[in-house]
Amino acid sequence: MAFDSFADFFAMGKHGLYVWSAYGISGSMLVAFIFLSLRERRKVRRQLHKRFLREP
C-alpha cells in the first residue's frame, strides 16, 4: 500500500487540498453537464412535440 493510513491517503503527501479539490471540481462539472444536457433534451422534446401538434 502506498499510504500508511487513511489520514496519509487524504493528505496525499501535503498535496491533498489540490488533489481533492480537483476531484471535486471535476465531479461537479460532470454532474452539471449531465443535468444541463437532460434539461436541454427535455426542452427540445417539448418544442418538437408542440411543432408536431401544430402541423396537419
PQR file with spaces between the fields and no chain letter, atoms N, CA, C, O and H, PARSE charges and radii, in Angstrom:
ATOM       1  N    MET     1       0.845   -1.173    0.000 -0.4000 1.5000
ATOM       2  CA   MET     1       0.000    0.000    0.000 -0.0000 2.0000
ATOM       3  C    MET     1       0.894    1.242    0.000  0.5500 1.7000
ATOM       4  O    MET     1       1.904    1.276    0.703 -0.5500 1.4000
ATOM       5  N    ALA     2       0.543    2.225   -0.756 -0.4000 1.5000
ATOM       6  CA   ALA     2       1.367    3.420   -0.891 -0.0000 2.0000
ATOM       7  C    ALA     2       1.282    4.339    0.325  0.5500 1.7000
ATOM       8  O    ALA     2       2.202    5.116    0.579 -0.5500 1.4000
ATOM       9  H    ALA     2      -0.277    2.197   -1.327  0.4000 1.0000
ATOM      10  N    PHE     3       0.187    4.258    1.077 -0.4000 1.5000
ATOM      11  CA   PHE     3      -0.002    5.133    2.236 -0.0000 2.0000
ATOM      12  C    PHE     3      -0.109    4.283    3.497  0.5500 1.7000
ATOM      13  O    PHE     3      -0.630    3.169    3.463 -0.5500 1.4000
ATOM      14  H    PHE     3      -0.561    3.627    0.871  0.4000 1.0000
ATOM      15  N    ASP     4       0.390    4.819    4.608 -0.4000 1.5000
ATOM      16  CA   ASP     4       0.375    4.087    5.872 -0.0000 2.0000
ATOM      17  C    ASP     4      -0.987    4.103    6.548  0.5500 1.7000
ATOM      18  O    ASP     4      -1.322    3.172    7.281 -0.5500 1.4000
ATOM      19  H    ASP     4       0.813    5.724    4.636  0.4000 1.0000
ATOM      20  N    SER     5      -1.779    5.151    6.312 -0.4000 1.5000
ATOM      21  CA   SER     5      -3.090    5.261    6.954 -0.0000 2.0000
ATOM      22  C    SER     5      -4.029    6.047    6.048  0.5500 1.7000
ATOM      23  O    SER     5      -3.616    6.619    5.040 -0.5500 1.4000
ATOM      24  H    SER     5      -1.507    5.907    5.717  0.4000 1.0000
ATOM      25  N    PHE     6      -5.301    6.060    6.433 -0.4000 1.5000
ATOM      26  CA   PHE     6      -6.267    6.833    5.656 -0.0000 2.0000
ATOM      27  C    PHE     6      -5.983    8.329    5.758  0.5500 1.7000
ATOM      28  O    PHE     6      -6.231    9.068    4.805 -0.5500 1.4000
ATOM      29  H    PHE     6      -5.636    5.595    7.252  0.4000 1.0000
ATOM      30  N    ALA     7      -5.472    8.782    6.890 -0.4000 1.5000
ATOM      31  CA   ALA     7      -5.118   10.198    7.036 -0.0000 2.0000
ATOM      32  C    ALA     7      -4.024   10.571    6.035  0.5500 1.7000
ATOM      33  O    ALA     7      -4.078   11.634    5.417 -0.5500 1.4000
ATOM      34  H    ALA     7      -5.271    8.181    7.664  0.4000 1.0000
ATOM      35  N    ASP     8      -3.043    9.701    5.882 -0.4000 1.5000
ATOM      36  CA   ASP     8      -1.998    9.945    4.881 -0.0000 2.0000
ATOM      37  C    ASP     8      -2.572    9.913    3.470  0.5500 1.7000
ATOM      38  O    ASP     8      -2.155   10.681    2.603 -0.5500 1.4000
ATOM      39  H    ASP     8      -2.999    8.838    6.385  0.4000 1.0000
ATOM      40  N    PHE     9      -3.531    9.020    3.250 -0.4000 1.5000
ATOM      41  CA   PHE     9      -4.174    8.938    1.939 -0.0000 2.0000
ATOM      42  C    PHE     9      -4.883   10.245    1.611  0.5500 1.7000
ATOM      43  O    PHE     9      -4.745   10.767    0.505 -0.5500 1.4000
ATOM      44  H    PHE     9      -3.870    8.397    3.954  0.4000 1.0000
ATOM      45  N    PHE    10      -5.646   10.778    2.573 -0.4000 1.5000
ATOM      46  CA   PHE    10      -6.367   12.023    2.321 -0.0000 2.0000
ATOM      47  C    PHE    10      -5.439   13.229    2.246  0.5500 1.7000
ATOM      48  O    PHE    10      -5.741   14.194    1.545 -0.5500 1.4000
ATOM      49  H    PHE    10      -5.758   10.354    3.472  0.4000 1.0000
ATOM      50  N    ALA    11      -4.314   13.188    2.957 -0.4000 1.5000
ATOM      51  CA   ALA    11      -3.352   14.293    2.902 -0.0000 2.0000
ATOM      52  C    ALA    11      -2.563   14.275    1.593  0.5500 1.7000
ATOM      53  O    ALA    11      -2.090   15.316    1.138 -0.5500 1.4000
ATOM      54  H    ALA    11      -4.068   12.404    3.526  0.4000 1.0000
ATOM      55  N    MET    12      -2.422   13.099    0.991 -0.4000 1.5000
ATOM      56  CA   MET    12      -1.722   12.932   -0.290 -0.0000 2.0000
ATOM      57  C    MET    12      -0.339   13.583   -0.283  0.5500 1.7000
ATOM      58  O    MET    12       0.054   14.235   -1.249 -0.5500 1.4000
ATOM      59  H    MET    12      -2.806   12.253    1.361  0.4000 1.0000
ATOM      60  N    GLY    13       0.381   13.401    0.798 -0.4000 1.5000
ATOM      61  CA   GLY    13       1.729   13.971    0.864 -0.0000 2.0000
ATOM      62  C    GLY    13       1.720   15.485    0.772  0.5500 1.7000
ATOM      63  O    GLY    13       2.549   16.071    0.075 -0.5500 1.4000
ATOM      64  H    GLY    13       0.061   12.871    1.584  0.4000 1.0000
ATOM      65  N    LYS    14       0.796   16.118    1.463 -0.4000 1.5000
ATOM      66  CA   LYS    14       0.613   17.576    1.502 -0.0000 2.0000
ATOM      67  C    LYS    14       0.096   18.143    0.185  0.5500 1.7000
ATOM      68  O    LYS    14       0.123   19.358   -0.013 -0.5500 1.4000
ATOM      69  H    LYS    14       0.123   15.642    2.029  0.4000 1.0000
ATOM      70  N    HIS    15      -0.369   17.296   -0.707 -0.4000 1.5000
ATOM      71  CA   HIS    15      -0.995   17.750   -1.947 -0.0000 2.0000
ATOM      72  C    HIS    15      -2.491   17.464   -1.925  0.5500 1.7000
ATOM      73  O    HIS    15      -3.167   17.597   -2.945 -0.5500 1.4000
ATOM      74  H    HIS    15      -0.392   16.310   -0.546  0.4000 1.0000
ATOM      75  N    GLY    16      -2.999   17.077   -0.781 -0.4000 1.5000
ATOM      76  CA   GLY    16      -4.396   16.673   -0.657 -0.0000 2.0000
ATOM      77  C    GLY    16      -5.378   17.754   -1.054  0.5500 1.7000
ATOM      78  O    GLY    16      -6.369   17.468   -1.726 -0.5500 1.4000
ATOM      79  H    GLY    16      -2.450   16.969    0.047  0.4000 1.0000
ATOM      80  N    LEU    17      -5.124   18.990   -0.655 -0.4000 1.5000
ATOM      81  CA   LEU    17      -6.039   20.077   -0.991 -0.0000 2.0000
ATOM      82  C    LEU    17      -6.171   20.216   -2.504  0.5500 1.7000
ATOM      83  O    LEU    17      -7.279   20.350   -3.024 -0.5500 1.4000
ATOM      84  H    LEU    17      -4.319   19.222   -0.110  0.4000 1.0000
ATOM      85  N    TYR    18      -5.055   20.184   -3.201 -0.4000 1.5000
ATOM      86  CA   TYR    18      -5.076   20.288   -4.660 -0.0000 2.0000
ATOM      87  C    TYR    18      -5.767   19.076   -5.284  0.5500 1.7000
ATOM      88  O    TYR    18      -6.617   19.229   -6.161 -0.5500 1.4000
ATOM      89  H    TYR    18      -4.155   20.075   -2.779  0.4000 1.0000
ATOM      90  N    VAL    19      -5.407   17.888   -4.841 -0.4000 1.5000
ATOM      91  CA   VAL    19      -5.945   16.657   -5.428 -0.0000 2.0000
ATOM      92  C    VAL    19      -7.447   16.569   -5.204  0.5500 1.7000
ATOM      93  O    VAL    19      -8.201   16.341   -6.150 -0.5500 1.4000
ATOM      94  H    VAL    19      -4.715   17.763   -4.129  0.4000 1.0000
ATOM      95  N    TRP    20      -7.891   16.747   -3.959 -0.4000 1.5000
ATOM      96  CA   TRP    20      -9.309   16.579   -3.666 -0.0000 2.0000
ATOM      97  C    TRP    20     -10.150   17.714   -4.234  0.5500 1.7000
ATOM      98  O    TRP    20     -11.302   17.492   -4.605 -0.5500 1.4000
ATOM      99  H    TRP    20      -7.278   16.932   -3.191  0.4000 1.0000
ATOM     100  N    SER    21      -9.599   18.926   -4.313 -0.4000 1.5000
ATOM     101  CA   SER    21     -10.357   20.000   -4.959 -0.0000 2.0000
ATOM     102  C    SER    21     -10.480   19.736   -6.459  0.5500 1.7000
ATOM     103  O    SER    21     -11.511   20.044   -7.056 -0.5500 1.4000
ATOM     104  H    SER    21      -8.663   19.106   -4.012  0.4000 1.0000
ATOM     105  N    ALA    22      -9.445   19.174   -7.069 -0.4000 1.5000
ATOM     106  CA   ALA    22      -9.526   18.825   -8.493 -0.0000 2.0000
ATOM     107  C    ALA    22     -10.587   17.752   -8.725  0.5500 1.7000
ATOM     108  O    ALA    22     -11.362   17.834   -9.678 -0.5500 1.4000
ATOM     109  H    ALA    22      -8.607   18.924   -6.584  0.4000 1.0000
ATOM     110  N    TYR    23     -10.620   16.740   -7.848 -0.4000 1.5000
ATOM     111  CA   TYR    23     -11.667   15.724   -7.952 -0.0000 2.0000
ATOM     112  C    TYR    23     -13.045   16.344   -7.748  0.5500 1.7000
ATOM     113  O    TYR    23     -13.985   16.014   -8.471 -0.5500 1.4000
ATOM     114  H    TYR    23      -9.991   16.672   -7.074  0.4000 1.0000
ATOM     115  N    GLY    24     -13.170   17.225   -6.783 -0.4000 1.5000
ATOM     116  CA   GLY    24     -14.458   17.861   -6.503 -0.0000 2.0000
ATOM     117  C    GLY    24     -14.940   18.713   -7.659  0.5500 1.7000
ATOM     118  O    GLY    24     -16.109   18.647   -8.038 -0.5500 1.4000
ATOM     119  H    GLY    24     -12.406   17.492   -6.195  0.4000 1.0000
ATOM     120  N    ILE    25     -14.048   19.512   -8.220 -0.4000 1.5000
ATOM     121  CA   ILE    25     -14.417   20.362   -9.350 -0.0000 2.0000
ATOM     122  C    ILE    25     -14.780   19.506  -10.557  0.5500 1.7000
ATOM     123  O    ILE    25     -15.767   19.783  -11.237 -0.5500 1.4000
ATOM     124  H    ILE    25     -13.098   19.566   -7.912  0.4000 1.0000
ATOM     125  N    SER    26     -14.000   18.479  -10.826 -0.4000 1.5000
ATOM     126  CA   SER    26     -14.290   17.593  -11.964 -0.0000 2.0000
ATOM     127  C    SER    26     -15.626   16.891  -11.784  0.5500 1.7000
ATOM     128  O    SER    26     -16.421   16.811  -12.720 -0.5500 1.4000
ATOM     129  H    SER    26     -13.198   18.254  -10.273  0.4000 1.0000
ATOM     130  N    GLY    27     -15.868   16.391  -10.600 -0.4000 1.5000
ATOM     131  CA   GLY    27     -17.137   15.710  -10.331 -0.0000 2.0000
ATOM     132  C    GLY    27     -18.321   16.643  -10.448  0.5500 1.7000
ATOM     133  O    GLY    27     -19.350   16.275  -11.013 -0.5500 1.4000
ATOM     134  H    GLY    27     -15.222   16.456   -9.840  0.4000 1.0000
ATOM     135  N    SER    28     -18.185   17.860   -9.915 -0.4000 1.5000
ATOM     136  CA   SER    28     -19.300   18.803  -10.001 -0.0000 2.0000
ATOM     137  C    SER    28     -19.542   19.240  -11.444  0.5500 1.7000
ATOM     138  O    SER    28     -20.686   19.472  -11.832 -0.5500 1.4000
ATOM     139  H    SER    28     -17.349   18.159   -9.456  0.4000 1.0000
ATOM     140  N    MET    29     -18.489   19.354  -12.235 -0.4000 1.5000
ATOM     141  CA   MET    29     -18.667   19.697  -13.648 -0.0000 2.0000
ATOM     142  C    MET    29     -19.381   18.578  -14.402  0.5500 1.7000
ATOM     143  O    MET    29     -20.228   18.850  -15.253 -0.5500 1.4000
ATOM     144  H    MET    29     -17.559   19.165  -11.920  0.4000 1.0000
ATOM     145  N    LEU    30     -19.049   17.331  -14.100 -0.4000 1.5000
ATOM     146  CA   LEU    30     -19.738   16.208  -14.736 -0.0000 2.0000
ATOM     147  C    LEU    30     -21.213   16.186  -14.363  0.5500 1.7000
ATOM     148  O    LEU    30     -22.069   15.971  -15.221 -0.5500 1.4000
ATOM     149  H    LEU    30     -18.361   17.111  -13.409  0.4000 1.0000
ATOM     150  N    VAL    31     -21.513   16.408  -13.090 -0.4000 1.5000
ATOM     151  CA   VAL    31     -22.909   16.435  -12.646 -0.0000 2.0000
ATOM     152  C    VAL    31     -23.650   17.587  -13.323  0.5500 1.7000
ATOM     153  O    VAL    31     -24.780   17.410  -13.778 -0.5500 1.4000
ATOM     154  H    VAL    31     -20.818   16.584  -12.393  0.4000 1.0000
ATOM     155  N    ALA    32     -23.025   18.765  -13.393 -0.4000 1.5000
ATOM     156  CA   ALA    32     -23.648   19.913  -14.050 -0.0000 2.0000
ATOM     157  C    ALA    32     -23.869   19.628  -15.533  0.5500 1.7000
ATOM     158  O    ALA    32     -24.922   19.970  -16.071 -0.5500 1.4000
ATOM     159  H    ALA    32     -22.107   18.909  -13.023  0.4000 1.0000
ATOM     160  N    PHE    33     -22.907   19.015  -16.196 -0.4000 1.5000
ATOM     161  CA   PHE    33     -23.048   18.688  -17.614 -0.0000 2.0000
ATOM     162  C    PHE    33     -24.217   17.737  -17.843  0.5500 1.7000
ATOM     163  O    PHE    33     -25.004   17.933  -18.769 -0.5500 1.4000
ATOM     164  H    PHE    33     -22.051   18.738  -15.759  0.4000 1.0000
ATOM     165  N    ILE    34     -24.335   16.717  -17.011 -0.4000 1.5000
ATOM     166  CA   ILE    34     -25.440   15.765  -17.139 -0.0000 2.0000
ATOM     167  C    ILE    34     -26.768   16.466  -16.898  0.5500 1.7000
ATOM     168  O    ILE    34     -27.713   16.281  -17.664 -0.5500 1.4000
ATOM     169  H    ILE    34     -23.695   16.558  -16.258  0.4000 1.0000
ATOM     170  N    PHE    35     -26.848   17.270  -15.840 -0.4000 1.5000
ATOM     171  CA   PHE    35     -28.082   17.986  -15.521 -0.0000 2.0000
ATOM     172  C    PHE    35     -28.487   18.916  -16.657  0.5500 1.7000
ATOM     173  O    PHE    35     -29.645   18.905  -17.077 -0.5500 1.4000
ATOM     174  H    PHE    35     -26.080   17.420  -15.218  0.4000 1.0000
ATOM     175  N    LEU    36     -27.552   19.720  -17.162 -0.4000 1.5000
ATOM     176  CA   LEU    36     -27.871   20.661  -18.233 -0.0000 2.0000
ATOM     177  C    LEU    36     -28.229   19.938  -19.530  0.5500 1.7000
ATOM     178  O    LEU    36     -29.094   20.403  -20.272 -0.5500 1.4000
ATOM     179  H    LEU    36     -26.612   19.728  -16.821  0.4000 1.0000
ATOM     180  N    SER    37     -27.586   18.823  -19.812 -0.4000 1.5000
ATOM     181  CA   SER    37     -27.911   18.051  -21.014 -0.0000 2.0000
ATOM     182  C    SER    37     -29.325   17.486  -20.935  0.5500 1.7000
ATOM     183  O    SER    37     -30.074   17.538  -21.910 -0.5500 1.4000
ATOM     184  H    SER    37     -26.884   18.446  -19.209  0.4000 1.0000
ATOM     185  N    LEU    38     -29.684   16.952  -19.785 -0.4000 1.5000
ATOM     186  CA   LEU    38     -31.033   16.411  -19.625 -0.0000 2.0000
ATOM     187  C    LEU    38     -32.084   17.511  -19.709  0.5500 1.7000
ATOM     188  O    LEU    38     -33.152   17.310  -20.287 -0.5500 1.4000
ATOM     189  H    LEU    38     -29.075   16.910  -18.993  0.4000 1.0000
ATOM     190  N    ARG    39     -31.785   18.671  -19.135 -0.4000 1.5000
ATOM     191  CA   ARG    39     -32.726   19.791  -19.202 -0.0000 2.0000
ATOM     192  C    ARG    39     -32.902   20.265  -20.642  0.5500 1.7000
ATOM     193  O    ARG    39     -34.023   20.536  -21.072 -0.5500 1.4000
ATOM     194  H    ARG    39     -30.918   18.834  -18.665  0.4000 1.0000
ATOM     195  N    GLU    40     -31.810   20.365  -21.385 -0.4000 1.5000
ATOM     196  CA   GLU    40     -31.885   20.784  -22.789 -0.0000 2.0000
ATOM     197  C    GLU    40     -32.641   19.749  -23.623  0.5500 1.7000
ATOM     198  O    GLU    40     -33.429   20.109  -24.498 -0.5500 1.4000
ATOM     199  H    GLU    40     -30.899   20.144  -21.036  0.4000 1.0000
ATOM     200  N    ARG    41     -32.402   18.474  -23.353 -0.4000 1.5000
ATOM     201  CA   ARG    41     -33.103   17.401  -24.074 -0.0000 2.0000
ATOM     202  C    ARG    41     -34.600   17.500  -23.848  0.5500 1.7000
ATOM     203  O    ARG    41     -35.384   17.356  -24.786 -0.5500 1.4000
ATOM     204  H    ARG    41     -31.762   18.182  -22.642  0.4000 1.0000
ATOM     205  N    ARG    42     -35.003   17.748  -22.598 -0.4000 1.5000
ATOM     206  CA   ARG    42     -36.419   17.874  -22.274 -0.0000 2.0000
ATOM     207  C    ARG    42     -37.032   19.075  -23.003  0.5500 1.7000
ATOM     208  O    ARG    42     -38.155   18.996  -23.502 -0.5500 1.4000
ATOM     209  H    ARG    42     -34.367   17.865  -21.836  0.4000 1.0000
ATOM     210  N    LYS    43     -36.288   20.185  -23.062 -0.4000 1.5000
ATOM     211  CA   LYS    43     -36.759   21.389  -23.741 -0.0000 2.0000
ATOM     212  C    LYS    43     -36.949   21.140  -25.238  0.5500 1.7000
ATOM     213  O    LYS    43     -37.961   21.539  -25.814 -0.5500 1.4000
ATOM     214  H    LYS    43     -35.375   20.248  -22.657  0.4000 1.0000
ATOM     215  N    VAL    44     -35.983   20.486  -25.858 -0.4000 1.5000
ATOM     216  CA   VAL    44     -36.069   20.201  -27.294 -0.0000 2.0000
ATOM     217  C    VAL    44     -37.222   19.252  -27.582  0.5500 1.7000
ATOM     218  O    VAL    44     -37.943   19.436  -28.562 -0.5500 1.4000
ATOM     219  H    VAL    44     -35.161   20.161  -25.391  0.4000 1.0000
ATOM     220  N    ARG    45     -37.404   18.237  -26.740 -0.4000 1.5000
ATOM     221  CA   ARG    45     -38.515   17.297  -26.945 -0.0000 2.0000
ATOM     222  C    ARG    45     -39.857   18.009  -26.843  0.5500 1.7000
ATOM     223  O    ARG    45     -40.773   17.716  -27.612 -0.5500 1.4000
ATOM     224  H    ARG    45     -36.818   18.087  -25.944  0.4000 1.0000
ATOM     225  N    ARG    46     -39.985   18.953  -25.892 -0.4000 1.5000
ATOM     226  CA   ARG    46     -41.227   19.722  -25.775 -0.0000 2.0000
ATOM     227  C    ARG    46     -41.465   20.555  -27.022  0.5500 1.7000
ATOM     228  O    ARG    46     -42.584   20.609  -27.532 -0.5500 1.4000
ATOM     229  H    ARG    46     -39.241   19.191  -25.267  0.4000 1.0000
ATOM     230  N    GLN    47     -40.411   21.210  -27.518 -0.4000 1.5000
ATOM     231  CA   GLN    47     -40.546   22.027  -28.722 -0.0000 2.0000
ATOM     232  C    GLN    47     -40.951   21.175  -29.916  0.5500 1.7000
ATOM     233  O    GLN    47     -41.813   21.577  -30.699 -0.5500 1.4000
ATOM     234  H    GLN    47     -39.502   21.167  -27.104  0.4000 1.0000
ATOM     235  N    LEU    48     -40.347   20.016  -30.064 -0.4000 1.5000
ATOM     236  CA   LEU    48     -40.699   19.134  -31.176 -0.0000 2.0000
ATOM     237  C    LEU    48     -42.129   18.628  -31.044  0.5500 1.7000
ATOM     238  O    LEU    48     -42.845   18.515  -32.039 -0.5500 1.4000
ATOM     239  H    LEU    48     -39.648   19.690  -29.429  0.4000 1.0000
ATOM     240  N    HIS    49     -42.542   18.326  -29.832 -0.4000 1.5000
ATOM     241  CA   HIS    49     -43.911   17.855  -29.615 -0.0000 2.0000
ATOM     242  C    HIS    49     -44.908   18.954  -29.977  0.5500 1.7000
ATOM     243  O    HIS    49     -45.920   18.675  -30.620 -0.5500 1.4000
ATOM     244  H    HIS    49     -41.960   18.417  -29.024  0.4000 1.0000
ATOM     245  N    LYS    50     -44.643   20.195  -29.576 -0.4000 1.5000
ATOM     246  CA   LYS    50     -45.528   21.313  -29.927 -0.0000 2.0000
ATOM     247  C    LYS    50     -45.571   21.509  -31.435  0.5500 1.7000
ATOM     248  O    LYS    50     -46.640   21.739  -32.002 -0.5500 1.4000
ATOM     249  H    LYS    50     -43.821   20.422  -29.053  0.4000 1.0000
ATOM     250  N    ARG    51     -44.415   21.420  -32.091 -0.4000 1.5000
ATOM     251  CA   ARG    51     -44.360   21.584  -33.538 -0.0000 2.0000
ATOM     252  C    ARG    51     -45.133   20.463  -34.234  0.5500 1.7000
ATOM     253  O    ARG    51     -45.829   20.706  -35.219 -0.5500 1.4000
ATOM     254  H    ARG    51     -43.546   21.233  -31.631  0.4000 1.0000
ATOM     255  N    PHE    52     -45.012   19.247  -33.727 -0.4000 1.5000
ATOM     256  CA   PHE    52     -45.721   18.109  -34.295 -0.0000 2.0000
ATOM     257  C    PHE    52     -47.228   18.289  -34.163  0.5500 1.7000
ATOM     258  O    PHE    52     -47.971   17.956  -35.087 -0.5500 1.4000
ATOM     259  H    PHE    52     -44.446   19.049  -32.927  0.4000 1.0000
ATOM     260  N    LEU    53     -47.690   18.807  -33.034 -0.4000 1.5000
ATOM     261  CA   LEU    53     -49.124   19.003  -32.831 -0.0000 2.0000
ATOM     262  C    LEU    53     -49.677   20.114  -33.708  0.5500 1.7000
ATOM     263  O    LEU    53     -50.846   20.054  -34.089 -0.5500 1.4000
ATOM     264  H    LEU    53     -47.087   19.077  -32.283  0.4000 1.0000
ATOM     265  N    ARG    54     -48.882   21.129  -34.046 -0.4000 1.5000
ATOM     266  CA   ARG    54     -49.339   22.238  -34.879 -0.0000 2.0000
ATOM     267  C    ARG    54     -49.460   21.855  -36.349  0.5500 1.7000
ATOM     268  O    ARG    54     -50.339   22.365  -37.045 -0.5500 1.4000
ATOM     269  H    ARG    54     -47.933   21.178  -33.736  0.4000 1.0000
ATOM     270  N    GLU    55     -48.608   20.980  -36.829 -0.4000 1.5000
ATOM     271  CA   GLU    55     -48.610   20.636  -38.250 -0.0000 2.0000
ATOM     272  C    GLU    55     -49.737   19.655  -38.556  0.5500 1.7000
ATOM     273  O    GLU    55     -49.994   18.727  -37.789 -0.5500 1.4000
ATOM     274  H    GLU    55     -47.894   20.565  -36.264  0.4000 1.0000
ATOM     275  N    PRO    56     -50.409   19.873  -39.695 -0.5600 1.5000
ATOM     276  CA   PRO    56     -51.518   18.957  -40.071  0.2800 2.0000
ATOM     277  C    PRO    56     -51.025   17.622  -40.582  0.5500 1.7000
ATOM     278  O    PRO    56     -51.831   16.759  -40.933 -0.5500 1.4000
